Amino acid sequence: MIDKNTVVTEDNLRMVFAHFKKSDPNYLTVSDISELVGGEKHALEIMKKVDDNSDGRIDFNEFKKMMEDETT
């Protein structure tokens, strides 16, 4: 089993978040997610689950929450 404390550190999450955001310097967009998951339909499903404030993009805090929820 993977140790959550090793994987989910703030620095690691910031590095991953920075790597994935392509079209906006501060957010993940549907376009960014679509590129990762291979389609807009799946990207929109992810956006709907993760975009807590419904602004159409994922900020670092929303990304961090998603990652922490996935590892618990």
DSSP file (Angstrom, degrees, kcal/mol; ACC not computed):
  #  RESIDUE AA STRUCTURE BP1 BP2  ACC     N-H-->O    O-->H-N    N-H-->O    O-->H-N    TCO  KAPPA ALPHA  PHI   PSI    X-CA   Y-CA   Z-CA
    1    1 A M              0   0    0      0, 0.0     2,-0.3     0, 0.0     0, 0.0   0.000 360.0 360.0 360.0 142.2    0.0    0.0    0.0
    2    2 A I        -     0   0    0      1,-0.1     2,-0.7     2,-0.0     3,-0.1  -0.602 360.0-119.5 -80.1 134.7    1.2    3.5   -0.8
    3    3 A D    >>  -     0   0    0     -2,-0.3     4,-1.8     1,-0.2     3,-1.1  -0.656  17.4-151.5 -75.9 115.0    1.9    5.8    2.1
    4    4 A K  H 3> S+     0   0    0     -2,-0.7     4,-3.0     1,-0.3    -1,-0.2   0.851  93.5  58.6 -55.9 -38.7   -0.5    8.8    1.7
    5    5 A N  H 34 S+     0   0    0      1,-0.2    -1,-0.3     2,-0.2    -2,-0.0   0.801 107.4  47.3 -65.7 -27.7    1.9   11.1    3.5
    6    6 A T  H <4 S+     0   0    0     -3,-1.1     3,-0.3     1,-0.1    -1,-0.2   0.900 119.8  36.5 -76.9 -42.3    4.6   10.4    1.0
    7    7 A V  H  < S+     0   0    0     -4,-1.8     2,-1.2     1,-0.2    -2,-0.2   0.913 113.3  53.8 -79.2 -45.3    2.4   10.9   -2.1
    8    8 A V     <  +     0   0    0     -4,-3.0     2,-0.3    -5,-0.2    -1,-0.2  -0.581  68.9 139.9-101.1  73.4    0.1   13.7   -1.1
    9    9 A T     >  -     0   0    0     -2,-1.2     4,-2.6    -3,-0.3     5,-0.2  -0.818  61.5-117.4-105.4 155.2    2.4   16.5    0.0
   10   10 A E  H  > S+     0   0    0     -2,-0.3     4,-2.5     1,-0.2     5,-0.2   0.901 114.9  51.0 -58.0 -42.6    1.6   20.1   -0.9
   11   11 A D  H  > S+     0   0    0      2,-0.2     4,-2.1     1,-0.2    -1,-0.2   0.921 111.1  47.5 -63.4 -43.9    4.8   20.4   -2.9
   12   12 A N  H  > S+     0   0    0      1,-0.2     4,-2.4     2,-0.2    -2,-0.2   0.920 112.6  49.4 -62.7 -43.3    4.1   17.2   -4.9
   13   13 A L  H  X S+     0   0    0     -4,-2.6     4,-2.9     1,-0.2    -2,-0.2   0.906 110.2  50.4 -64.1 -41.2    0.6   18.3   -5.6
   14   14 A R  H  X S+     0   0    0     -4,-2.5     4,-2.5    -5,-0.2    -1,-0.2   0.890 110.4  50.6 -63.3 -38.4    1.7   21.8   -6.7
   15   15 A M  H  X S+     0   0    0     -4,-2.1     4,-1.8     2,-0.2    -2,-0.2   0.922 113.3  44.4 -65.8 -43.9    4.2   20.2   -9.1
   16   16 A V  H  X S+     0   0    0     -4,-2.4     4,-1.9     2,-0.2    -2,-0.2   0.929 113.4  50.8 -65.8 -45.3    1.6   17.9  -10.6
   17   17 A F  H  X S+     0   0    0     -4,-2.9     4,-1.8     1,-0.2    -2,-0.2   0.924 110.5  49.3 -57.9 -46.2   -0.9   20.7  -10.9
   18   18 A A  H  < S+     0   0    0     -4,-2.5    -1,-0.2     1,-0.2    -2,-0.2   0.865 109.0  53.6 -62.6 -36.3    1.6   22.9  -12.6
   19   19 A H  H  < S+     0   0    0     -4,-1.8    -1,-0.2     1,-0.2    -2,-0.2   0.884 111.7  44.2 -66.1 -38.7    2.5   20.1  -15.0
   20   20 A F  H  < S+     0   0    0     -4,-1.9     2,-0.6    -5,-0.1    -2,-0.2   0.783  90.8  88.8 -81.3 -28.5   -1.1   19.5  -16.1
   21   21 A K     <  +     0   0    0     -4,-1.8     7,-0.1    -5,-0.2    -1,-0.0  -0.607  43.1 150.4 -78.9 116.8   -2.3   23.2  -16.5
   22   22 A K        +     0   0    0     -2,-0.6    -1,-0.2     5,-0.1     6,-0.1   0.771  65.2  40.9-112.2 -42.5   -1.5   24.2  -20.1
   23   23 A S  S    S+     0   0    0      1,-0.2     5,-0.1     4,-0.1    -2,-0.1   0.591 118.3  35.8 -94.1 -10.7   -4.0   26.8  -21.3
   24   24 A D        -     0   0    0      3,-0.5     3,-0.3     1,-0.1    -1,-0.2  -0.994  69.6-139.6-142.8 134.2   -4.3   28.9  -18.1
   25   25 A P  S    S+     0   0    0      0, 0.0    -4,-0.1     0, 0.0    -1,-0.1   0.684 101.9  30.2 -68.9 -16.1   -1.4   29.8  -15.7
   26   26 A N  S    S+     0   0    0      1,-0.1    34,-0.4    33,-0.0     2,-0.3   0.518 117.1  42.6-119.2  -8.1   -3.6   29.4  -12.6
   27   27 A Y        -     0   0    0     -3,-0.3     2,-0.5    32,-0.1    -3,-0.5  -0.937  68.1-120.1-140.7 156.4   -6.3   26.8  -13.4
   28   28 A L  B     -A   58   0A   0     30,-2.7    30,-2.8    -2,-0.3     2,-0.2  -0.862  38.3-161.0 -90.6 134.1   -7.0   23.5  -15.0
   29   29 A T     >  -     0   0    0     -2,-0.5     4,-2.5    28,-0.2     5,-0.2  -0.623  34.6-101.6-109.8 171.0   -9.5   23.9  -17.8
   30   30 A V  H  > S+     0   0    0     26,-0.5     4,-3.0     1,-0.2     5,-0.2   0.888 124.6  55.1 -56.9 -39.4  -11.8   21.4  -19.6
   31   31 A S  H  > S+     0   0    0      2,-0.2     4,-1.9     1,-0.2    -1,-0.2   0.917 107.7  47.8 -60.9 -45.2   -9.2   21.5  -22.5
   32   32 A D  H  > S+     0   0    0      2,-0.2     4,-1.3     1,-0.2    -2,-0.2   0.934 115.8  44.0 -61.2 -46.9   -6.4   20.5  -20.1
   33   33 A I  H  X S+     0   0    0     -4,-2.5     4,-2.6     1,-0.2     5,-0.3   0.892 109.5  56.4 -67.4 -39.9   -8.4   17.7  -18.6
   34   34 A S  H  X>S+     0   0    0     -4,-3.0     4,-1.7     1,-0.2     5,-1.1   0.889 105.0  52.6 -58.1 -40.8   -9.6   16.5  -22.0
   35   35 A E  H  <5S+     0   0    0     -4,-1.9    -1,-0.2     1,-0.2    -2,-0.2   0.858 112.5  46.1 -62.7 -36.1   -6.0   16.2  -23.1
   36   36 A L  H  <5S+     0   0    0     -4,-1.3    -2,-0.2    -3,-0.2    -1,-0.2   0.884 121.4  33.7 -75.0 -40.3   -5.3   14.0  -20.1
   37   37 A V  H  <5S-     0   0    0     -4,-2.6    -2,-0.2     2,-0.1    -3,-0.2   0.504 108.0-114.8-100.9  -5.0   -8.3   11.7  -20.2
   38   38 A G  T  <5S+     0   0    0     -4,-1.7     2,-0.2    -5,-0.3    -3,-0.2   0.736  81.7  47.0  83.8  23.1   -8.7   11.5  -24.0
   39   39 A G     >< -     0   0    0     -5,-1.1     4,-1.8    -6,-0.2    -2,-0.1  -0.788  69.6-124.9 172.1 147.5  -12.1   13.2  -24.5
   40   40 A E  H  > S+     0   0    0     -2,-0.2     4,-2.7     2,-0.2     5,-0.2   0.847 106.3  60.3 -69.6 -34.7  -14.2   16.2  -23.6
   41   41 A K  H  > S+     0   0    0      1,-0.2     4,-1.6     2,-0.2    -1,-0.2   0.949 110.3  40.6 -59.6 -49.7  -17.2   14.1  -22.3
   42   42 A H  H  > S+     0   0    0      1,-0.2     4,-2.2     2,-0.2    -1,-0.2   0.883 113.4  55.5 -66.0 -38.0  -15.1   12.5  -19.6
   43   43 A A  H  X S+     0   0    0     -4,-1.8     4,-2.7     1,-0.2    -2,-0.2   0.899 106.5  50.5 -61.2 -41.3  -13.4   15.8  -18.9
   44   44 A L  H  X S+     0   0    0     -4,-2.7     4,-2.3     2,-0.2    -1,-0.2   0.862 108.2  53.0 -65.9 -35.5  -16.7   17.5  -18.3
   45   45 A E  H  X S+     0   0    0     -4,-1.6     4,-1.5    -5,-0.2    -2,-0.2   0.921 111.5  45.6 -63.8 -43.9  -17.7   14.7  -15.9
   46   46 A I  H  X S+     0   0    0     -4,-2.2     4,-2.3     1,-0.2     5,-0.3   0.929 111.6  52.2 -63.7 -45.2  -14.6   15.3  -13.9
   47   47 A M  H  X S+     0   0    0     -4,-2.7     4,-2.8     1,-0.2    -2,-0.2   0.906 106.5  53.9 -57.5 -43.4  -15.1   19.1  -14.0
   48   48 A K  H  < S+     0   0    0     -4,-2.3    -1,-0.2     1,-0.2    -2,-0.2   0.860 114.0  41.9 -61.0 -36.4  -18.6   18.6  -12.7
   49   49 A K  H  < S+     0   0    0     -4,-1.5    -1,-0.2    -3,-0.3    -2,-0.2   0.836 124.8  32.7 -78.7 -34.3  -17.3   16.6   -9.7
   50   50 A V  H  < S+     0   0    0     -4,-2.3     2,-1.9    -5,-0.1    -2,-0.2   0.777  91.6  88.0 -99.4 -30.3  -14.3   18.7   -8.9
   51   51 A D    ><  +     0   0    0     -4,-2.8     3,-1.4    -5,-0.3     5,-0.1  -0.504  52.5 177.0 -77.1  82.6  -15.2   22.3   -9.7
   52   52 A D  T 3  S+     0   0    0     -2,-1.9    -1,-0.2     1,-0.3     6,-0.1   0.810  77.4  42.7 -60.1 -35.4  -16.7   23.2   -6.4
   53   53 A N  T 3  S-     0   0    0      4,-0.2    -1,-0.3    -3,-0.1    -2,-0.1   0.365 103.4-128.9 -97.2   6.5  -17.5   26.8   -7.2
   54   54 A S    <   +     0   0    0     -3,-1.4    -2,-0.1    -7,-0.2     4,-0.1   0.829  63.5 136.0  54.3  39.7  -18.8   26.1  -10.7
   55   55 A D  S    S-     0   0    0      2,-0.4    -1,-0.1     0, 0.0     3,-0.1   0.372  76.3-107.9 -96.7   5.8  -16.6   28.6  -12.5
   56   56 A G  S    S+     0   0    0      1,-0.2   -26,-0.5    -5,-0.1     2,-0.3   0.645  91.5  72.2  82.0  14.9  -15.7   26.2  -15.3
   57   57 A R  S    S-     0   0    0    -28,-0.1     2,-0.6   -10,-0.1    -2,-0.4  -0.979  75.7-119.6-154.8 161.6  -12.1   25.6  -14.1
   58   58 A I  B     -A   28   0A   0    -30,-2.8   -30,-2.7    -2,-0.3     2,-0.1  -0.923  24.6-160.8-112.2 120.4  -10.2   23.8  -11.4
   59   59 A D     >  -     0   0    0     -2,-0.6     4,-2.3   -32,-0.2     5,-0.2  -0.375  38.5 -94.9 -89.1 175.7   -8.0   25.9   -9.0
   60   60 A F  H  > S+     0   0    0    -34,-0.4     4,-3.1     1,-0.2     5,-0.2   0.893 123.2  53.2 -60.9 -41.0   -5.3   24.4   -6.9
   61   61 A N  H  > S+     0   0    0      1,-0.2     4,-2.3     2,-0.2    -1,-0.2   0.887 110.4  47.1 -64.3 -38.2   -7.4   24.0   -3.8
   62   62 A E  H  > S+     0   0    0      2,-0.2     4,-2.2     1,-0.2    -1,-0.2   0.902 113.9  48.6 -66.9 -40.8  -10.1   22.1   -5.7
   63   63 A F  H  X S+     0   0    0     -4,-2.3     4,-2.5     2,-0.2    -2,-0.2   0.927 111.5  49.6 -62.7 -45.9   -7.4   19.9   -7.3
   64   64 A K  H  X S+     0   0    0     -4,-3.1     4,-2.7     1,-0.2     5,-0.2   0.916 110.2  50.3 -60.8 -45.0   -5.8   19.3   -3.8
   65   65 A K  H  X S+     0   0    0     -4,-2.3     4,-2.5     1,-0.2    -1,-0.2   0.920 110.6  49.9 -60.5 -44.2   -9.2   18.4   -2.3
   66   66 A M  H  X S+     0   0    0     -4,-2.2     4,-2.1     1,-0.2    -2,-0.2   0.931 112.5  46.9 -60.1 -46.1   -9.8   15.9   -5.2
   67   67 A M  H  X S+     0   0    0     -4,-2.5     4,-1.1     1,-0.2    -2,-0.2   0.894 113.1  48.1 -65.9 -40.2   -6.4   14.3   -4.7
   68   68 A E  H  < S+     0   0    0     -4,-2.7     4,-0.4     1,-0.2     3,-0.3   0.891 111.3  50.6 -67.2 -38.9   -6.7   14.0   -1.0
   69   69 A D  H >< S+     0   0    0     -4,-2.5     3,-0.8    -5,-0.2    -2,-0.2   0.872 108.1  53.8 -64.3 -36.9  -10.2   12.5   -1.3
   70   70 A E  H 3< S+     0   0    0     -4,-2.1    -1,-0.2     1,-0.2    -2,-0.2   0.751 108.8  48.7 -70.3 -24.7   -8.9    9.9   -3.8
   71   71 A T  T 3<        0   0    0     -4,-1.1    -1,-0.2    -3,-0.3    -2,-0.2   0.416 360.0 360.0 -98.6   2.0   -6.2    8.7   -1.4
   72   72 A T    <         0   0    0     -3,-0.8    -1,-0.2    -4,-0.4    -2,-0.1   0.430 360.0 360.0-100.5 360.0   -8.3    8.3    1.6
